[in-house]
Amino acid sequence: MGLAKFNRKGIIFMGTPDLEEIAIFLGEEDLIAVSAFNKGPTVEKGIKSMIYLLREMEMPLLVLPDGHPTSHRLPLVVSCGEMVRLDCQIQAGTHPEQDILCACNDLSGIEIMATACGVEINRNRIDWKKEKL
Amino acid sequence: MADIKMKKLKTKKYRCLDCENEFKGMGRRIICPSCQSDNVVEI
């Protein structure tokens, strides 16, 4: 998965299956979390591209209806806000809640909280790397 | 997949007092998505 600060004040819109549009108001310290269901250089490029689309181009989020057949084809899912909880027991792309994000078994249970100068994660042993976008 | 039962999405409805736009939102810094005014009230 990839994690970035929103790094400015702005809005990301979310379209839901019940035809609602919800404005997610974000600040500099808030998070964009992108969860991928594979790994490798191509996936990492995809994560960075998704962060770029959300942060720089204000691309809206789209939520699929519960049980949608295309859910299992999503290579990436996204969550934006001050806190993200990773969970392997949800169906990818069908949940509008921004504090929970579909993830693999290894990452399930991780909670990431935005802080003024970084993030707090409720787990010590995580392999991670830091890159400039 | 055993989908967990989710709580209802925590959104609030707002009205912009400058342009009368009504919108649903969540987050800490609420402004009108239409005119960018922060002169908004929860309804």
N, CA and C atoms of all chains as a GROMACS GRO file, in nm:
protein
  528
    1MET      N    1   0.083  -0.119   0.000
    1MET     CA    2   0.000   0.000   0.000
    1MET      C    3   0.088   0.124   0.000
    2GLY      N    4   0.029   0.234  -0.040
    2GLY     CA    5   0.100   0.360  -0.042
    2GLY      C    6   0.025   0.463   0.040
    3LEU      N    7   0.102   0.553   0.099
    3LEU     CA    8   0.043   0.653   0.188
    3LEU      C    9   0.106   0.788   0.157
    4ALA      N   10   0.024   0.891   0.147
    4ALA     CA   11   0.077   1.025   0.123
    4ALA      C   12  -0.007   1.125   0.200
    5LYS      N   13   0.055   1.238   0.233
    5LYS     CA   14  -0.020   1.349   0.290
    5LYS      C   15  -0.094   1.420   0.177
    6PHE      N   16  -0.213   1.473   0.207
    6PHE     CA   17  -0.284   1.549   0.105
    6PHE      C   18  -0.206   1.677   0.074
    7ASN      N   19  -0.143   1.733   0.175
    7ASN     CA   20  -0.044   1.840   0.156
    7ASN      C   21  -0.102   1.976   0.119
    8ARG      N   22  -0.229   1.992   0.124
    8ARG     CA   23  -0.294   2.122   0.100
    8ARG      C   24  -0.437   2.111   0.147
    9LYS      N   25  -0.507   2.223   0.147
    9LYS     CA   26  -0.649   2.218   0.177
    9LYS      C   27  -0.725   2.197   0.047
   10GLY      N   28  -0.825   2.112   0.050
   10GLY     CA   29  -0.900   2.087  -0.073
   10GLY      C   30  -1.016   1.993  -0.050
   11ILE      N   31  -1.082   1.956  -0.160
   11ILE     CA   32  -1.199   1.870  -0.154
   11ILE      C   33  -1.181   1.755  -0.252
   12ILE      N   34  -1.216   1.635  -0.207
   12ILE     CA   35  -1.231   1.522  -0.299
   12ILE      C   36  -1.376   1.480  -0.294
   13PHE      N   37  -1.438   1.467  -0.409
   13PHE     CA   38  -1.578   1.428  -0.414
   13PHE      C   39  -1.590   1.276  -0.426
   14MET      N   40  -1.698   1.226  -0.366
   14MET     CA   41  -1.721   1.081  -0.371
   14MET      C   42  -1.864   1.056  -0.420
   15GLY      N   43  -1.877   0.976  -0.525
   15GLY     CA   44  -2.008   0.935  -0.575
   15GLY      C   45  -2.045   0.800  -0.516
   16THR      N   46  -2.165   0.789  -0.460
   16THR     CA   47  -2.205   0.665  -0.393
   16THR      C   48  -2.312   0.592  -0.475
   17PRO      N   49  -2.335   0.465  -0.448
   17PRO     CA   50  -2.434   0.388  -0.525
   17PRO      C   51  -2.576   0.442  -0.514
   18ASP      N   52  -2.606   0.515  -0.406
   18ASP     CA   53  -2.742   0.571  -0.394
   18ASP      C   54  -2.750   0.711  -0.453
   19LEU      N   55  -2.665   0.738  -0.551
   19LEU     CA   56  -2.668   0.860  -0.632
   19LEU      C   57  -2.643   0.987  -0.551
   20GLU      N   58  -2.569   0.973  -0.442
   20GLU     CA   59  -2.533   1.091  -0.364
   20GLU      C   60  -2.391   1.134  -0.400
   21GLU      N   61  -2.368   1.264  -0.382
   21GLU     CA   62  -2.231   1.315  -0.392
   21GLU      C   63  -2.191   1.370  -0.256
   22ILE      N   64  -2.079   1.323  -0.207
   22ILE     CA   65  -2.030   1.364  -0.075
   22ILE      C   66  -1.896   1.434  -0.093
   23ALA      N   67  -1.885   1.552  -0.032
   23ALA     CA   68  -1.759   1.626  -0.038
   23ALA      C   69  -1.674   1.588   0.083
   24ILE      N   70  -1.555   1.542   0.056
   24ILE     CA   71  -1.462   1.509   0.164
   24ILE      C   72  -1.364   1.624   0.175
   25PHE      N   73  -1.371   1.697   0.287
   25PHE     CA   74  -1.288   1.815   0.305
   25PHE      C   75  -1.157   1.773   0.372
   26LEU      N   76  -1.048   1.802   0.306
   26LEU     CA   77  -0.918   1.756   0.355
   26LEU      C   78  -0.824   1.874   0.382
   27GLY      N   79  -0.735   1.854   0.478
   27GLY     CA   80  -0.633   1.952   0.510
   27GLY      C   81  -0.494   1.899   0.480
   28GLU      N   82  -0.393   1.984   0.505
   28GLU     CA   83  -0.255   1.947   0.473
   28GLU      C   84  -0.213   1.816   0.538
   29GLU      N   85  -0.257   1.796   0.663
   29GLU     CA   86  -0.209   1.681   0.739
   29GLU      C   87  -0.285   1.552   0.708
   30ASP      N   88  -0.398   1.562   0.639
   30ASP     CA   89  -0.479   1.443   0.614
   30ASP      C   90  -0.411   1.346   0.516
   31LEU      N   91  -0.461   1.224   0.514
   31LEU     CA   92  -0.393   1.116   0.442
   31LEU      C   93  -0.467   1.075   0.314
   32ILE      N   94  -0.389   1.034   0.217
   32ILE     CA   95  -0.442   0.956   0.105
   32ILE      C   96  -0.378   0.818   0.117
   33ALA      N   97  -0.459   0.717   0.135
   33ALA     CA   98  -0.408   0.579   0.146
   33ALA      C   99  -0.457   0.501   0.025
   34VAL      N  100  -0.363   0.434  -0.041
   34VAL     CA  101  -0.395   0.354  -0.159
   34VAL      C  102  -0.353   0.210  -0.133
   35SER      N  103  -0.448   0.121  -0.138
   35SER     CA  104  -0.420  -0.020  -0.114
   35SER      C  105  -0.423  -0.095  -0.247
   36ALA      N  106  -0.321  -0.176  -0.270
   36ALA     CA  107  -0.312  -0.254  -0.394
   36ALA      C  108  -0.316  -0.402  -0.362
   37PHE      N  109  -0.363  -0.482  -0.456
   37PHE     CA  110  -0.379  -0.624  -0.431
   37PHE      C  111  -0.270  -0.709  -0.495
   38ASN      N  112  -0.166  -0.641  -0.545
   38ASN     CA  113  -0.046  -0.707  -0.592
   38ASN      C  114   0.072  -0.623  -0.549
   39LYS      N  115   0.194  -0.668  -0.583
   39LYS     CA  116   0.310  -0.587  -0.552
   39LYS      C  117   0.409  -0.591  -0.667
   40GLY      N  118   0.505  -0.502  -0.661
   40GLY     CA  119   0.604  -0.493  -0.768
   40GLY      C  120   0.611  -0.352  -0.824
   41PRO      N  121   0.708  -0.330  -0.913
   41PRO     CA  122   0.730  -0.194  -0.966
   41PRO      C  123   0.609  -0.136  -1.037
   42THR      N  124   0.537  -0.218  -1.114
   42THR     CA  125   0.420  -0.167  -1.186
   42THR      C  126   0.312  -0.120  -1.089
   43VAL      N  127   0.291  -0.198  -0.984
   43VAL     CA  128   0.190  -0.162  -0.885
   43VAL      C  129   0.232  -0.034  -0.812
   44GLU      N  130   0.361  -0.022  -0.780
   44GLU     CA  131   0.408   0.098  -0.712
   44GLU      C  132   0.386   0.223  -0.799
   45LYS      N  133   0.409   0.208  -0.930
   45LYS     CA  134   0.381   0.320  -1.020
   45LYS      C  135   0.232   0.353  -1.019
   46GLY      N  136   0.149   0.249  -1.017
   46GLY     CA  137   0.004   0.270  -1.013
   46GLY      C  138  -0.039   0.343  -0.888
   47ILE      N  139   0.019   0.307  -0.774
   47ILE     CA  140  -0.014   0.375  -0.648
   47ILE      C  141   0.025   0.522  -0.655
   48LYS      N  142   0.145   0.548  -0.704
   48LYS     CA  143   0.189   0.688  -0.715
   48LYS      C  144   0.100   0.765  -0.812
   49SER      N  145   0.060   0.701  -0.921
   49SER     CA  146  -0.028   0.767  -1.018
   49SER      C  147  -0.164   0.799  -0.956
   50MET      N  148  -0.215   0.706  -0.877
   50MET     CA  149  -0.344   0.730  -0.812
   50MET      C  150  -0.334   0.846  -0.714
   51ILE      N  151  -0.227   0.851  -0.638
   51ILE     CA  152  -0.207   0.963  -0.545
   51ILE      C  153  -0.200   1.094  -0.624
   52TYR      N  154  -0.131   1.093  -0.737
   52TYR     CA  155  -0.123   1.212  -0.822
   52TYR      C  156  -0.262   1.255  -0.872
   53LEU      N  157  -0.340   1.157  -0.920
   53LEU     CA  158  -0.474   1.188  -0.971
   53LEU      C  159  -0.562   1.250  -0.864
   54LEU      N  160  -0.553   1.197  -0.743
   54LEU     CA  161  -0.637   1.248  -0.635
   54LEU      C  162  -0.589   1.384  -0.586
   55ARG      N  163  -0.459   1.397  -0.565
   55ARG     CA  164  -0.406   1.517  -0.501
   55ARG      C  165  -0.394   1.634  -0.598
   56GLU      N  166  -0.351   1.607  -0.718
   56GLU     CA  167  -0.324   1.716  -0.813
   56GLU      C  168  -0.441   1.740  -0.908
   57MET      N  169  -0.516   1.634  -0.944
   57MET     CA  170  -0.623   1.652  -1.042
   57MET      C  171  -0.762   1.642  -0.980
   58GLU      N  172  -0.767   1.622  -0.848
   58GLU     CA  173  -0.894   1.616  -0.774
   58GLU      C  174  -0.993   1.517  -0.836
   59MET      N  175  -0.941   1.404  -0.876
   59MET     CA  176  -1.028   1.301  -0.932
   59MET      C  177  -1.125   1.250  -0.826
   60PRO      N  178  -1.254   1.238  -0.859
   60PRO     CA  179  -1.350   1.191  -0.759
   60PRO      C  180  -1.335   1.041  -0.731
   61LEU      N  181  -1.382   1.002  -0.613
   61LEU     CA  182  -1.387   0.860  -0.577
   61LEU      C  183  -1.523   0.805  -0.617
   62LEU      N  184  -1.526   0.684  -0.665
   62LEU     CA  185  -1.651   0.619  -0.702
   62LEU      C  186  -1.667   0.492  -0.620
   63VAL      N  187  -1.784   0.477  -0.558
   63VAL     CA  188  -1.811   0.360  -0.476
   63VAL      C  189  -1.903   0.266  -0.552
   64LEU      N  190  -1.861   0.140  -0.563
   64LEU     CA  191  -1.944   0.040  -0.632
   64LEU      C  192  -2.056  -0.008  -0.540
   65PRO      N  193  -2.171  -0.048  -0.597
   65PRO     CA  194  -2.276  -0.108  -0.514
   65PRO      C  195  -2.227  -0.237  -0.450
   66ASP      N  196  -2.282  -0.267  -0.334
   66ASP     CA  197  -2.248  -0.390  -0.263
   66ASP      C  198  -2.268  -0.512  -0.354
   67GLY      N  199  -2.168  -0.598  -0.364
   67GLY     CA  200  -2.178  -0.718  -0.444
   67GLY      C  201  -2.153  -0.697  -0.592
   68HIS      N  202  -2.105  -0.580  -0.630
   68HIS     CA  203  -2.084  -0.552  -0.772
   68HIS      C  204  -1.981  -0.649  -0.832
   69PRO      N  205  -2.010  -0.706  -0.950
   69PRO     CA  206  -1.920  -0.807  -1.006
   69PRO      C  207  -1.783  -0.755  -1.045
   70THR      N  208  -1.771  -0.625  -1.066
   70THR     CA  209  -1.640  -0.571  -1.106
   70THR      C  210  -1.549  -0.543  -0.986
   71SER      N  211  -1.604  -0.556  -0.867
   71SER     CA  212  -1.525  -0.529  -0.746
   71SER      C  213  -1.393  -0.608  -0.748
   72HIS      N  214  -1.397  -0.735  -0.786
   72HIS     CA  215  -1.276  -0.817  -0.778
   72HIS      C  216  -1.174  -0.782  -0.886
   73ARG      N  217  -1.209  -0.694  -0.977
   73ARG     CA  218  -1.113  -0.653  -1.082
   73ARG      C  219  -1.036  -0.526  -1.044
   74LEU      N  220  -1.073  -0.463  -0.934
   74LEU     CA  221  -1.006  -0.339  -0.895
   74LEU      C  222  -0.861  -0.369  -0.853
   75PRO      N  223  -0.763  -0.306  -0.917
   75PRO     CA  224  -0.625  -0.327  -0.874
   75PRO      C  225  -0.587  -0.242  -0.754
   76LEU      N  226  -0.662  -0.131  -0.733
   76LEU     CA  227  -0.631  -0.036  -0.626
   76LEU      C  228  -0.761   0.011  -0.562
   77VAL      N  229  -0.756   0.038  -0.434
   77VAL     CA  230  -0.867   0.107  -0.366
   77VAL      C  231  -0.809   0.219  -0.281
   78VAL      N  232  -0.894   0.316  -0.249
   78VAL     CA  233  -0.844   0.441  -0.191
   78VAL      C  234  -0.925   0.481  -0.068
   79SER      N  235  -0.858   0.544   0.026
   79SER     CA  236  -0.925   0.606   0.140
   79SER      C  237  -0.859   0.740   0.168
   80CYS      N  238  -0.939   0.840   0.204
   80CYS     CA  239  -0.886   0.973   0.232
   80CYS      C  240  -0.941   1.022   0.366
   81GLY      N  241  -0.856   1.084   0.446
   81GLY     CA  242  -0.905   1.139   0.572
   81GLY      C  243  -0.798   1.140   0.678
   82GLU      N  244  -0.839   1.160   0.805
   82GLU     CA  245  -0.742   1.172   0.913
   82GLU      C  246  -0.701   1.038   0.972
   83MET      N  247  -0.779   0.932   0.940
   83MET     CA  248  -0.749   0.801   0.998
   83MET      C  249  -0.788   0.691   0.901
   84VAL      N  250  -0.706   0.589   0.889
   84VAL     CA  251  -0.737   0.477   0.800
   84VAL      C  252  -0.714   0.347   0.875
   85ARG      N  253  -0.810   0.258   0.868
   85ARG     CA  254  -0.800   0.126   0.930
   85ARG      C  255  -0.802   0.024   0.818
   86LEU      N  256  -0.701  -0.063   0.812
   86LEU     CA  257  -0.693  -0.163   0.705
   86LEU      C  258  -0.765  -0.291   0.749
   87ASP      N  259  -0.846  -0.346   0.658
   87ASP     CA  260  -0.925  -0.463   0.693
   87ASP      C  261  -0.935  -0.556   0.573
   88CYS      N  262  -0.909  -0.685   0.597
   88CYS     CA  263  -0.912  -0.781   0.487
   88CYS      C  264  -1.051  -0.841   0.468
   89GLN      N  265  -1.147  -0.803   0.551
   89GLN     CA  266  -1.278  -0.869   0.549
   89GLN      C  267  -1.385  -0.785   0.479
   90ILE      N  268  -1.348  -0.687   0.400
   90ILE     CA  269  -1.448  -0.608   0.328
   90ILE      C  270  -1.432  -0.627   0.179
   91GLN      N  271  -1.538  -0.600   0.107
   91GLN     CA  272  -1.536  -0.617  -0.038
   91GLN      C  273  -1.480  -0.491  -0.103
   92ALA      N  274  -1.378  -0.508  -0.184
   92ALA     CA  275  -1.305  -0.394  -0.240
   92ALA      C  276  -1.396  -0.300  -0.319
   93GLY      N  277  -1.382  -0.172  -0.291
   93GLY     CA  278  -1.447  -0.069  -0.374
   93GLY      C  279  -1.593  -0.046  -0.347
   94THR      N  280  -1.650  -0.114  -0.246
   94THR     CA  281  -1.794  -0.103  -0.223
   94THR      C  282  -1.828  -0.027  -0.095
   95HIS      N  283  -1.726   0.023  -0.024
   95HIS     CA  284  -1.753   0.090   0.103
   95HIS      C  285  -1.720   0.238   0.095
   96PRO      N  286  -1.817   0.326   0.119
   96PRO     CA  287  -1.789   0.468   0.115
   96PRO      C  288  -1.716   0.519   0.239
   97GLU      N  289  -1.718   0.442   0.348
   97GLU     CA  290  -1.654   0.488   0.472
   97GLU      C  291  -1.506   0.514   0.446
   98GLN      N  292  -1.461   0.632   0.485
   98GLN     CA  293  -1.323   0.670   0.454
   98GLN      C  294  -1.225   0.633   0.564
   99ASP      N  295  -1.272   0.574   0.674
   99ASP     CA  296  -1.179   0.533   0.778
   99ASP      C  297  -1.149   0.384   0.772
  100ILE      N  298  -1.193   0.318   0.666
  100ILE     CA  299  -1.163   0.175   0.652
  100ILE      C  300  -1.126   0.147   0.507
  101LEU      N  301  -1.027   0.058   0.490
  101LEU     CA  302  -0.975   0.033   0.356
  101LEU      C  303  -0.944  -0.116   0.341
  102CYS      N  304  -0.988  -0.171   0.229
  102CYS     CA  305  -0.963  -0.312   0.200
  102CYS      C  306  -0.812  -0.336   0.185
  103ALA      N  307  -0.761  -0.440   0.247
  103ALA     CA  308  -0.619  -0.471   0.238
  103ALA      C  309  -0.597  -0.621   0.249
  104CYS      N  310  -0.474  -0.664   0.223
  104CYS     CA  311  -0.442  -0.807   0.231
  104CYS      C  312  -0.434  -0.851   0.378
  105ASN      N  313  -0.428  -0.983   0.399
  105ASN     CA  314  -0.425  -1.038   0.535
  105ASN      C  315  -0.312  -0.980   0.619
  106ASP      N  316  -0.193  -0.967   0.558
  106ASP     CA  317  -0.076  -0.923   0.634
  106ASP      C  318  -0.093  -0.784   0.692
  107LEU      N  319  -0.168  -0.700   0.622
  107LEU     CA  320  -0.183  -0.561   0.666
  107LEU      C  321  -0.312  -0.539   0.745
  108SER      N  322  -0.398  -0.637   0.748
  108SER     CA  323  -0.527  -0.620   0.816
  108SER      C  324  -0.505  -0.591   0.964
  109GLY      N  325  -0.579  -0.496   1.015
  109GLY     CA  326  -0.568  -0.458   1.156
  109GLY      C  327  -0.482  -0.336   1.179
  110ILE      N  328  -0.409  -0.294   1.077
  110ILE     CA  329  -0.325  -0.175   1.093
  110ILE      C  330  -0.413  -0.050   1.095
  111GLU      N  331  -0.382   0.039   1.188
  111GLU     CA  332  -0.450   0.168   1.195
  111GLU      C  333  -0.348   0.279   1.175
  112ILE      N  334  -0.379   0.370   1.087
  112ILE     CA  335  -0.287   0.479   1.053
  112ILE      C  336  -0.357   0.609   1.085
  113MET      N  337  -0.294   0.690   1.170
  113MET     CA  338  -0.353   0.817   1.211
  113MET      C  339  -0.265   0.931   1.162
  114ALA      N  340  -0.328   1.030   1.099
  114ALA     CA  341  -0.252   1.147   1.054
  114ALA      C  342  -0.214   1.232   1.175
  115THR      N  343  -0.092   1.280   1.177
  115THR     CA  344  -0.049   1.376   1.279
  115THR      C  345   0.001   1.501   1.206
  116ALA      N  346   0.029   1.604   1.283
  116ALA     CA  347   0.069   1.731   1.221
  116ALA      C  348   0.196   1.715   1.138
  117CYS      N  349   0.288   1.631   1.184
  117CYS     CA  350   0.416   1.622   1.114
  117CYS      C  351   0.442   1.484   1.053
  118GLY      N  352   0.343   1.396   1.051
  118GLY     CA  353   0.366   1.264   0.994
  118GLY      C  354   0.246   1.174   1.012
  119VAL      N  355   0.273   1.048   1.047
  119VAL     CA  356   0.165   0.954   1.074
  119VAL      C  357   0.201   0.869   1.195
  120GLU      N  358   0.100   0.816   1.262
  120GLU     CA  359   0.120   0.718   1.368
  120GLU      C  360   0.058   0.588   1.321
  121ILE      N  361   0.132   0.478   1.338
  121ILE     CA  362   0.084   0.346   1.296
  121ILE      C  363   0.087   0.254   1.417
  122ASN      N  364  -0.017   0.175   1.436
  122ASN     CA  365  -0.029   0.092   1.556
  122ASN      C  366   0.045  -0.042   1.543
  123ARG      N  367   0.150  -0.043   1.467
  123ARG     CA  368   0.228  -0.167   1.453
  123ARG      C  369   0.375  -0.130   1.434
  124ASN      N  370   0.464  -0.200   1.499
  124ASN     CA  371   0.606  -0.165   1.493
  124ASN      C  372   0.677  -0.229   1.374
  125ARG      N  373   0.652  -0.357   1.351
  125ARG     CA  374   0.730  -0.428   1.250
  125ARG      C  375   0.662  -0.421   1.113
  126ILE      N  376   0.694  -0.318   1.039
  126ILE     CA  377   0.642  -0.303   0.903
  126ILE      C  378   0.760  -0.268   0.813
  127ASP      N  379   0.772  -0.340   0.702
  127ASP     CA  380   0.872  -0.301   0.602
  127ASP      C  381   0.818  -0.184   0.523
  128TRP      N  382   0.892  -0.075   0.521
  128TRP     CA  383   0.842   0.041   0.449
  128TRP      C  384   0.959   0.118   0.389
  129LYS      N  385   0.927   0.200   0.291
  129LYS     CA  386   1.026   0.290   0.234
  129LYS      C  387   0.961   0.424   0.210
  130LYS      N  388   1.044   0.527   0.213
  130LYS     CA  389   0.994   0.664   0.198
  130LYS      C  390   1.046   0.720   0.067
  131GLU      N  391   0.956   0.777  -0.013
  131GLU     CA  392   0.996   0.834  -0.141
  131GLU      C  393   0.935   0.970  -0.159
  132LYS      N  394   1.001   1.053  -0.236
  132LYS     CA  395   0.946   1.184  -0.270
  132LYS      C  396   0.860   1.170  -0.396
  133LEU      N  397   0.739   1.225  -0.391
  133LEU     CA  398   0.650   1.217  -0.508
  133LEU      C  399   0.665   1.343  -0.593
  134MET      N  400  -1.672  -1.364   0.002
  134MET     CA  401  -1.602  -1.283   0.102
  134MET      C  402  -1.697  -1.246   0.215
  135ALA      N  403  -1.650  -1.261   0.338
  135ALA     CA  404  -1.734  -1.229   0.454
  135ALA      C  405  -1.728  -1.079   0.480
  136ASP      N  406  -1.818  -1.010   0.421
  136ASP     CA  407  -1.818  -0.865   0.432
  136ASP      C  408  -1.866  -0.824   0.570
  137ILE      N  409  -1.790  -0.741   0.640
  137ILE     CA  410  -1.833  -0.700   0.774
  137ILE      C  411  -1.944  -0.597   0.763
  138LYS      N  412  -2.025  -0.588   0.865
  138LYS     CA  413  -2.135  -0.491   0.868
  138LYS      C  414  -2.076  -0.354   0.899
  139MET      N  415  -2.104  -0.260   0.812
  139MET     CA  416  -2.044  -0.128   0.830
  139MET      C  417  -2.139  -0.032   0.899
  140LYS      N  418  -2.080   0.062   0.973
  140LYS     CA  419  -2.163   0.166   1.033
  140LYS      C  420  -2.201   0.268   0.925
  141LYS      N  421  -2.303   0.345   0.953
  141LYS     CA  422  -2.350   0.442   0.855
  141LYS      C  423  -2.245   0.551   0.836
  142LEU      N  424  -2.234   0.596   0.714
  142LEU     CA  425  -2.137   0.699   0.680
  142LEU      C  426  -2.168   0.829   0.756
  143LYS      N  427  -2.064   0.886   0.817
  143LYS     CA  428  -2.085   1.006   0.899
  143LYS      C  429  -2.075   1.132   0.814
  144THR      N  430  -2.183   1.165   0.746
  144THR     CA  431  -2.183   1.290   0.670
  144THR      C  432  -2.282   1.387   0.734
  145LYS      N  433  -2.264   1.514   0.707
  145LYS     CA  434  -2.359   1.616   0.752
  145LYS      C  435  -2.402   1.695   0.630
  146LYS      N  436  -2.521   1.755   0.640
  146LYS     CA  437  -2.571   1.834   0.530
  146LYS      C  438  -2.551   1.982   0.562
  147TYR      N  439  -2.507   2.056   0.464
  147TYR     CA  440  -2.474   2.197   0.485
  147TYR      C  441  -2.542   2.284   0.380
  148ARG      N  442  -2.561   2.412   0.416
  148ARG     CA  443  -2.609   2.511   0.319
  148ARG      C  444  -2.513   2.629   0.321
  149CYS      N  445  -2.479   2.675   0.202
  149CYS     CA  446  -2.394   2.793   0.188
  149CYS      C  447  -2.483   2.918   0.199
  150LEU      N  448  -2.450   3.008   0.290
  150LEU     CA  449  -2.530   3.128   0.309
  150LEU      C  450  -2.499   3.234   0.203
  151ASP      N  451  -2.396   3.214   0.125
  151ASP     CA  452  -2.363   3.310   0.019
  151ASP      C  453  -2.428   3.272  -0.114
  152CYS      N  454  -2.428   3.142  -0.150
  152CYS     CA  455  -2.482   3.104  -0.281
  152CYS      C  456  -2.599   3.006  -0.272
  153GLU      N  457  -2.641   2.973  -0.149
  153GLU     CA  458  -2.757   2.885  -0.124
  153GLU      C  459  -2.732   2.740  -0.166
  154ASN      N  460  -2.612   2.707  -0.205
  154ASN     CA  461  -2.583   2.568  -0.242
  154ASN      C  462  -2.598   2.477  -0.120
  155GLU      N  463  -2.661   2.362  -0.139
  155GLU     CA  464  -2.670   2.262  -0.033
  155GLU      C  465  -2.586   2.141  -0.071
  156PHE      N  466  -2.515   2.088   0.026
  156PHE     CA  467  -2.427   1.977  -0.005
  156PHE      C  468  -2.406   1.889   0.118
  157LYS      N  469  -2.365   1.765   0.092
  157LYS     CA  470  -2.328   1.673   0.198
  157LYS      C  471  -2.177   1.667   0.207
  158GLY      N  472  -2.127   1.665   0.331
  158GLY     CA  473  -1.982   1.665   0.343
  158GLY      C  474  -1.934   1.596   0.469
  159MET      N  475  -1.804   1.573   0.472
  159MET     CA  476  -1.738   1.519   0.590
  159MET      C  477  -1.596   1.573   0.592
  160GLY      N  478  -1.544   1.590   0.713
  160GLY     CA  479  -1.409   1.643   0.725
  160GLY      C  480  -1.407   1.762   0.819
  161ARG      N  481  -1.289   1.825   0.828
  161ARG     CA  482  -1.269   1.926   0.932
  161ARG      C  483  -1.286   2.069   0.883
  162ARG      N  484  -1.258   2.096   0.757
  162ARG     CA  485  -1.260   2.234   0.710
  162ARG      C  486  -1.367   2.245   0.602
  163ILE      N  487  -1.488   2.281   0.645
  163ILE     CA  488  -1.602   2.280   0.554
  163ILE      C  489  -1.610   2.413   0.478
  164ILE      N  490  -1.610   2.406   0.348
  164ILE     CA  491  -1.635   2.523   0.263
  164ILE      C  492  -1.737   2.483   0.157
  165CYS      N  493  -1.797   2.582   0.094
  165CYS     CA  494  -1.892   2.551  -0.011
  165CYS      C  495  -1.817   2.500  -0.135
  166PRO      N  496  -1.852   2.382  -0.185
  166PRO     CA  497  -1.783   2.332  -0.304
  166PRO      C  498  -1.812   2.415  -0.428
  167SER      N  499  -1.919   2.492  -0.423
  167SER     CA  500  -1.957   2.570  -0.540
  167SER      C  501  -1.885   2.705  -0.547
  168CYS      N  502  -1.890   2.782  -0.435
  168CYS     CA  503  -1.832   2.917  -0.439
  168CYS      C  504  -1.711   2.931  -0.347
  169GLN      N  505  -1.672   2.825  -0.279
  169GLN     CA  506  -1.554   2.822  -0.191
  169GLN      C  507  -1.570   2.905  -0.063
  170SER      N  508  -1.691   2.956  -0.038
  170SER     CA  509  -1.713   3.036   0.082
  170SER      C  510  -1.713   2.947   0.206
  171ASP      N  511  -1.663   3.002   0.320
  171ASP     CA  512  -1.673   2.927   0.444
  171ASP      C  513  -1.795   2.971   0.525
  172ASN      N  514  -1.880   3.049   0.463
  172ASN     CA  515  -2.002   3.096   0.529
  172ASN      C  516  -2.112   2.990   0.511
  173VAL      N  517  -2.092   2.876   0.574
  173VAL     CA  518  -2.183   2.763   0.560
  173VAL      C  519  -2.240   2.724   0.696
  174VAL      N  520  -2.361   2.671   0.696
  174VAL     CA  521  -2.423   2.625   0.820
  174VAL      C  522  -2.469   2.482   0.801
  175GLU      N  523  -2.468   2.409   0.912
  175GLU     CA  524  -2.520   2.271   0.909
  175GLU      C  525  -2.673   2.276   0.910
  176ILE      N  526  -2.737   2.194   0.832
  176ILE     CA  527  -2.884   2.194   0.829
  176ILE      C  528  -2.938   2.055   0.863
   0.00000   0.00000   0.00000
